[in-house]
Amino acid sequence: MSAPTGPVRIVVADDHQIVRSGFAGLLDTQPDFTVVGTAEDGAEAVRVCREASPDVVLMDVRMPGMDGIEATRQLISPRGDRPRILILTTFDLDDYVYDALRAGASGFLLKDVTAEQLFHAVRVIAAGEALLAPTVTRRLIREFASQRPRPDSARAARLATLTPRETQVLRLMAEGLSNPEIAARFVVTEETVKTHVSRILAKLGLRDRTQAVVAAYETGLVVPGAREQE
C-alpha cells in the first residue's frame, strides 16, 4: 500500500467501548484523519476493513473471539489492498504483541500514549514507514525472538540472495539505525540506502522495516548482545 493522497482512513478495533470511542474521537479531531469504522473484536475488524478499505488499523491485541493477532494475519494475507496495522497494548514486553508483529503488524503503541504520540504514530504508519518507538519495539523483538525456534527456514535461505552491502544494511536496520544514520556510516547518500532497503524487503518478501528486524533476529543474522544498547 502506498501512502494515502487524501485524509488517512482509519479503523479502530478494541473490545472496550470507552477505549474504542476515545481513540476514534481523538483521531477525528485531526483534519488529515477520518475514522471510517470501529470494531469490538477481530472478526468485526476484518469485516469492517474489507468494507471500508482503511489505510491504518488501530488493533487491540487481546480481544474475545478472534484476537488482534489472527485479525492482523487475515488482513495482511495477499488479498487486495492491505492496510497497515498499529497494535494497541497495555504491556510493552508482551508475547501477544510479538506474535502480532510476526503476523505483519507495522508497529505498536501502549494505550497510555499521549494524543500527540498517537497522531504522530498514525502519520508515520500511513506514510509507509515502520518501527515505531524503535528502542521498545526492538527490545520486544529481541526478547522473544531469542526464546522461539527459528520458524522460517525459507526466509533464512533467502538471506543468501542479499549482497554483502544489503546484509550490512539489514544488520544496521535491526540495530535501530535510521536511513540517514546508515548513510553516514557507509558515506553514501540517503537515496542509496533507500534503494538497499527496498531491495532487501523485496528479496525477503517483507512489507516494511519492522518485518525486516523480526527476520534479522529470527534467522540468526543478528544475535542479541552487548552492541545493542537500550
C-alpha positions as CSV (number, residue, x, y, z in Angstrom):
1,M,0.0,0.0,0.0
2,S,1.3,3.4,-0.9
3,A,0.9,6.5,1.2
4,P,-2.6,7.9,1.0
5,T,-3.1,11.1,-1.0
6,G,-6.2,12.3,0.9
7,P,-7.1,12.1,4.6
8,V,-5.8,8.9,6.3
9,R,-8.7,6.5,6.6
10,I,-8.6,4.7,10.0
11,V,-10.4,1.8,11.7
12,V,-10.2,1.4,15.5
13,A,-10.7,-2.1,16.9
14,D,-10.9,-2.6,20.7
15,D,-13.3,-4.6,22.8
16,H,-13.6,-1.8,25.4
17,Q,-16.2,0.7,24.2
18,I,-14.7,3.6,26.1
19,V,-11.2,3.0,24.7
20,R,-12.6,2.5,21.2
21,S,-14.7,5.6,21.3
22,G,-11.9,7.6,22.9
23,F,-9.3,6.8,20.3
24,A,-11.8,7.3,17.5
25,G,-12.9,10.7,18.9
26,L,-9.3,11.9,19.3
27,L,-8.3,10.8,15.8
28,D,-11.4,12.6,14.3
29,T,-10.1,15.9,15.7
30,Q,-7.3,15.9,13.1
31,P,-8.1,17.4,9.7
32,D,-5.9,14.8,7.9
33,F,-7.6,11.8,9.5
34,T,-11.0,10.3,9.0
35,V,-12.3,7.4,11.1
36,V,-14.2,5.1,8.7
37,G,-15.2,2.4,11.2
38,T,-14.8,0.8,14.6
39,A,-14.9,-2.8,15.7
40,E,-15.3,-4.6,19.1
41,D,-13.4,-7.8,18.1
42,G,-11.1,-9.2,15.5
43,A,-13.8,-10.8,13.3
44,E,-15.7,-7.5,13.1
45,A,-12.4,-5.7,12.4
46,V,-11.7,-7.9,9.4
47,R,-15.3,-7.3,8.1
48,V,-15.2,-3.6,8.6
49,C,-11.8,-3.3,6.9
50,R,-13.0,-5.3,3.9
51,E,-15.9,-2.9,3.5
52,A,-14.2,0.4,4.4
53,S,-10.6,-0.1,2.9
54,P,-8.8,1.9,5.6
55,D,-5.2,3.0,5.3
56,V,-4.4,2.3,9.0
57,V,-6.0,0.0,11.6
58,L,-5.5,0.6,15.4
59,M,-5.8,-3.0,16.6
60,D,-6.2,-4.1,20.2
61,V,-4.1,-7.3,20.5
62,R,-6.3,-9.0,23.1
63,M,-9.9,-9.3,22.2
64,P,-12.5,-12.1,22.7
65,G,-13.2,-14.5,19.9
66,M,-10.8,-13.6,17.1
67,D,-7.9,-11.7,18.7
68,G,-5.8,-9.0,17.1
69,I,-3.1,-11.4,16.0
70,E,-5.5,-13.5,13.8
71,A,-7.2,-10.4,12.6
72,T,-3.8,-8.9,11.6
73,R,-2.9,-12.2,9.8
74,Q,-6.1,-12.2,7.8
75,L,-5.8,-8.5,6.8
76,I,-2.2,-8.9,5.8
77,S,-2.7,-12.0,3.7
78,P,-2.4,-11.4,0.0
79,R,-5.9,-10.2,-0.8
80,G,-6.5,-6.7,-2.3
81,D,-5.1,-3.5,-0.8
82,R,-3.8,-4.3,2.7
83,P,-4.0,-1.8,5.5
84,R,-1.1,-1.1,7.8
85,I,-1.7,-2.4,11.3
86,L,-0.8,-0.5,14.5
87,I,-1.1,-2.7,17.6
88,L,-2.6,-1.3,20.8
89,T,-1.5,-2.9,24.0
90,T,-1.2,-2.4,27.8
91,F,2.1,-4.1,28.1
92,D,5.2,-3.4,26.1
93,L,7.0,-6.7,26.7
94,D,4.1,-8.9,25.6
95,D,4.4,-12.1,23.6
96,Y,1.0,-11.4,22.0
97,V,2.5,-8.1,20.6
98,Y,5.5,-10.0,19.3
99,D,3.2,-12.6,17.6
100,A,1.2,-9.7,16.0
101,L,4.5,-8.2,14.7
102,R,5.4,-11.5,13.2
103,A,1.9,-11.7,11.6
104,G,2.6,-8.5,9.8
105,A,1.8,-5.5,12.0
106,S,3.9,-2.5,11.4
107,G,4.4,-1.4,15.0
108,F,2.7,-1.0,18.3
109,L,1.7,1.6,20.8
110,L,0.9,1.5,24.5
111,K,-2.6,2.5,25.3
112,D,-1.4,5.3,27.7
113,V,0.2,7.3,24.8
114,T,-0.4,11.0,24.6
115,A,-2.7,12.4,21.8
116,E,0.3,13.8,20.0
117,Q,2.2,10.4,20.1
118,L,-0.9,8.8,18.7
119,F,-1.3,11.3,15.9
120,H,2.4,11.0,15.0
121,A,2.3,7.2,15.0
122,V,-0.6,7.1,12.7
123,R,1.0,9.5,10.3
124,V,4.3,7.5,10.3
125,I,2.5,4.3,9.6
126,A,0.3,5.8,6.9
127,A,3.4,7.2,5.1
128,G,4.7,3.7,4.8
129,E,7.4,4.0,7.5
130,A,7.8,1.5,10.3
131,L,9.5,0.7,13.6
132,L,7.6,3.0,15.9
133,A,9.3,3.6,19.2
134,P,12.3,1.7,17.9
135,T,14.1,1.1,21.2
136,V,11.0,-0.5,22.7
137,T,10.0,-2.4,19.6
138,R,13.5,-3.7,19.1
139,R,13.7,-4.8,22.7
140,L,10.4,-6.7,22.3
141,I,11.6,-8.4,19.1
142,R,15.0,-9.2,20.7
143,E,13.4,-10.6,23.8
144,F,11.0,-13.0,22.2
145,A,13.0,-14.0,19.1
146,S,15.7,-15.3,21.3
147,Q,13.2,-17.6,23.0
148,R,11.5,-19.0,19.9
149,P,12.7,-21.7,17.5
150,R,13.7,-20.4,14.1
151,P,10.3,-20.7,12.3
152,D,11.1,-19.8,8.7
153,S,13.9,-21.8,7.0
154,A,12.8,-20.4,3.6
155,R,13.4,-16.9,4.8
156,A,16.8,-17.8,6.2
157,A,17.7,-19.3,2.8
158,R,16.6,-16.1,1.1
159,L,19.2,-14.2,3.2
160,A,21.8,-15.8,0.9
161,T,20.3,-13.7,-2.0
162,L,21.3,-10.5,-0.4
163,T,24.5,-8.8,-1.5
164,P,27.2,-8.2,1.2
165,R,26.2,-4.5,1.4
166,E,22.5,-5.4,1.7
167,T,23.3,-7.8,4.5
168,Q,25.2,-5.0,6.3
169,V,22.3,-2.6,5.9
170,L,19.9,-5.2,7.3
171,R,22.1,-5.7,10.3
172,L,22.1,-1.9,10.9
173,M,18.4,-1.7,10.5
174,A,18.0,-4.4,13.1
175,E,20.2,-2.4,15.5
176,G,17.8,0.5,15.1
177,L,19.7,2.8,12.8
178,S,17.7,5.2,10.5
179,N,18.4,5.6,6.8
180,P,20.4,8.9,7.4
181,E,22.4,7.1,10.1
182,I,23.2,4.2,7.8
183,A,24.1,6.6,5.0
184,A,26.5,8.3,7.3
185,R,28.0,5.0,8.4
186,F,28.8,4.0,4.8
187,V,29.4,7.5,3.4
188,V,26.7,7.2,0.8
189,T,23.5,9.1,0.0
190,E,20.3,8.5,1.8
191,E,18.7,7.7,-1.6
192,T,21.3,4.8,-1.9
193,V,20.3,3.4,1.4
194,K,16.6,3.6,0.5
195,T,17.4,1.6,-2.6
196,H,19.2,-1.0,-0.5
197,V,16.2,-1.2,1.9
198,S,13.7,-1.6,-0.9
199,R,15.8,-4.4,-2.4
200,I,16.1,-6.1,1.0
201,L,12.4,-6.1,1.5
202,A,11.7,-7.3,-2.0
203,K,14.2,-10.2,-1.8
204,L,12.9,-11.4,1.6
205,G,9.3,-10.9,0.8
206,L,8.7,-8.4,3.6
207,R,6.4,-5.3,3.9
208,D,8.5,-2.9,6.0
209,R,11.3,-2.3,8.4
210,T,9.6,-3.9,11.3
211,Q,9.3,-7.2,9.4
212,A,12.9,-6.9,8.4
213,V,14.0,-6.6,12.1
214,V,11.9,-9.6,13.0
215,A,13.5,-11.6,10.2
216,A,17.1,-10.4,11.1
217,Y,16.6,-11.8,14.7
218,E,14.7,-14.9,13.9
219,T,17.1,-16.1,11.2
220,G,20.1,-15.5,13.5
221,L,21.6,-12.8,11.3
222,V,21.6,-10.6,14.3
223,V,22.2,-12.1,17.8
224,P,21.2,-10.2,21.0
225,G,24.3,-8.9,22.6
226,A,26.2,-6.1,24.1
227,R,26.2,-3.9,21.0
228,E,22.5,-3.3,21.3
229,Q,22.0,-0.7,24.0
230,E,18.7,0.5,25.3
